[in-house]
């Protein structure tokens, strides 16, 4: 461990502040003044024990506290790393993944993991309003920032009038731009739900996370200008990396009396 990192700091054993909170503040300060940068690995438990003369229990309390605050990410078998600052995304805008990440100030590389024509499950058939036996194109992608995986994106696309063979030619870049430029499909709106899930084997492997880590999952059905469903998507984000932003308004009595129209 680089002992210069802590500038000879010692914890105050006479303070009413618990030792793990003091150590959390020391590491927090190192993160805030960028002596520890996003992606940097924290010293090992043994190094922290040696540097601050504390028990392993105190160190683990410290790391758990920092993890719950979203300041670090712990990867089983590898150690703890400084988390990337949270990325803010609006909830009321339908845009391509690439465009959304660019507006959030994040440079990403999206790699296709698999691309195949499959028979969809019943819920996909219903959401895309498919006929019995109709197949879809499923595309699985992983987005990387600075070489580290940050998102899992799974899209299932209806054959529509453009055909699955045409959709199969998608190879890289923005899927929504491809649909617009190559297939004449202009997505207009979507219906989405957000929930917290926990990393299973697939998410753990593809996103390089410990199993059981909290994730945001966004399930969406996207429609074209004629309100025809085009895509069912599942996007998974590490919960510690993202925050979602929305704006609310109080409706007046006239608006409250109107029927609610749900697109689709």
N, C-alpha and C positions, 0 to 999 in steps of 0.2 A: 504493500500500500504506500501511496505517496503521502508521507506524514506532513509535508508542507501544505497539503490541502487543508489541514485543520489549524495551521498556524499555532501549534502548541496549545490549543484550547483544552481545558479540562472542565469536567462537570462539577457543579457545586453540590456537594453532599449535605450541606446544611440548609439548602434551599427547600421551601415547601413544595416547589415544582418537582414532580416525579422525574426520575432520571431518564425515563424513556421519552418524556416530553422535551426535556433539555436536549437530548441527542437528536430528536426530530427537528428541533429548531436549528441546530448546528448544520444538519444536512440540508434543511430547507434553505438556509442562508447561502450555502454553497451552490445550490441549484439556482437561486434567484440572481446571484451575482455572476453566474455562468462559469464558476470554477468546475462545476459539473454540468455538462451540456446534455440536451436530449440525445438519447442513445448511449450515453456513457454508462459503463458498468460501475455500480457502487462497490466499495471495498467488501470483501467477504465478511461473514459473521465473525470469523476468528480474528481478522484484522481489526474490526471495530471493537471487539472485546479487548484486544491488546492495547489499542490506542487510547481507549477511554476507561480501562480498568472496570468494566461492568460485566454482569453475568450474561450468558446467552439468552436468558429469559428477557432481560431488558432490551437487548438488540432485536429480538424477534418482535417484541411489542412495538419498538420503533419502526421496523420495516412494515409491520401490519398497519400501523397508523398512517404512514406515508402512502401505502398502497391504497387504503380506503379513501384518502384524499385525492387520489389520482396523480400523485407526483412521481410515483415509481411503478414499474411493472415487474413482477417476479415471475421468472420462467423456470419451471421445475427442472432441476439438474444443471442449470446454467448460472443462476444468480439473479440479482435485482438490477434493473436498468432505469435510468431517468426517462420518464415518459415524455412523449411529444406534447407540447401545449395543446389544449383542447381546440378543436376546429369547430367554428360556429356555422351551422347550415340553416337556412330558412325552411319552414315547413310548407309554405304556401306557393312555392315556385316549382313548376315542372321543367327540368332542364337536363341536358346530358350529364352523365357522371363527370366527364372531363371538364365541362364548363363549370360545374358546381365546385369541383376541387380547385380549379384555377381561380375562381372568385374568392375561395376561402384562403388563397395564398399558398396552396400546396401543389408542388410539382409531382405528378404521379406517372408511373409507367404501369400500364394494364396489360397483363399477359393472359392469353387464352389457355386454359388448362385442358378443356375438352370441348368438343363441338360435335353433336350427333343428332340424328333424327330419331325421335322416340314416340311411343304411345304414351300420352299424358295420363296422369291420375284423374279421378273423377272431378275433383275440385277445379283442376285446370280446364277440363272440358267445359264445365259450367261457366267459369269466368271468361273464357274465350269464345263461348257460344259455338263450340265445335259440333260437328256431326259425329255420330258413333263411328269409331274406327279411324277418324282423322288423326294424323300425326302432327307433331310440332318440332321445331328446331330448338334444342336446348344448348345454351352456351354457358359454360362455367369459366369465370375469369377471376384473377386475383390482382389487386392493385398494390403497387409497391411505392414507397417513398424513401429515398436515400437507401435503397436496397432492402428495406425491411417491409414485409407484408402488412398491410393495414386494413384491407377490405376484401370480402368475398362477395362476388356478384354472380347471381345465377338468373338467366333470362330464358323464358320459354315463349317462342314466337309463333303466332298462328300462321298457317300457309297463305290465307287470304287469296287475293287475285294475283299476287306476285310470285307465289310458289316457293317451296322449301329449297329447291335447287339454287334459286337466286339468292336466298338468304344464306346459304352455305358458303357463298363467295366472300362473306364478311371475314376479314383476316386480322384487322388491327384498327386502332384509333377509336373514334366515337361511334358507338352503335347507332345513336339517334341521327347523327350526320349521315351515316351510311344509309339508313332507312329513308331519309329525305332525298339524298342525292341519287341513289341507285334504284330505289323501289318506289319513289314518289309517295312515301308514307310520311305524313306530317302529324306527329303526335300533338294533341291539343290539351288533354287533361288526364288526370289519374285519380284513383281512389286508393288510399293507403292506410295501413295500420302500423303502429310502432309498438313493440313489446320488448321486454328484457328476457333474454334467454341465457343459457349457460353453455360454454364451449364443450361440445362433444368431441369424439375422435376426429371427425373430418375438419371441424373448425380449428381444433388444436393443432393438427398437422399443417394445414394450409396457411394459418395465420401465426404459426410458431408461438402458441400460447399454451399455458398450462390448462388441463381439463378443469372445467368448473368456473373459469373466469367469466365475469359478467359481460354480455354482449348486447348491443342494440340490434334488433332485427326489424327491417322494414319490408313489409309485403305490399306490393302494389299491382294494380291492374291499370294499364295505360291505354287510352283511346285516341283514335284519329279525329279529324275535324267532323266526320260524319257520325261520331259516337260509336264507331265499330271498335271492339276490343282487339288490340294488336299484340300486347305483351303482358305476361305475368312475370314479375320479377321478385327476387328475394335478395336483399342486400344486408350483409352482416358487418357491423363495426364494433371494435373494442369500445366498451362503454366509457372507459377512462379517457378516450381520445376525442370524443365528439360531444357537442351540446347542440340542441335544436332550439330554434328561435321562431316565435310566432307572435302575431299581434291580434288582440281581441277588441271587440267593440260592443257596446250595449245597444241592442236593437230597440227601436221605438215600437209603440203599440201597433202601428200600421204594419210594420215588418213582421211582428210576431203573429199577426192574424193571417199572413199569407201561407199557403201550403209549401212545404219543403220539397223541392224538386231534386231528385238524385240522378245525376247523369248516368247513362248506360241503359 
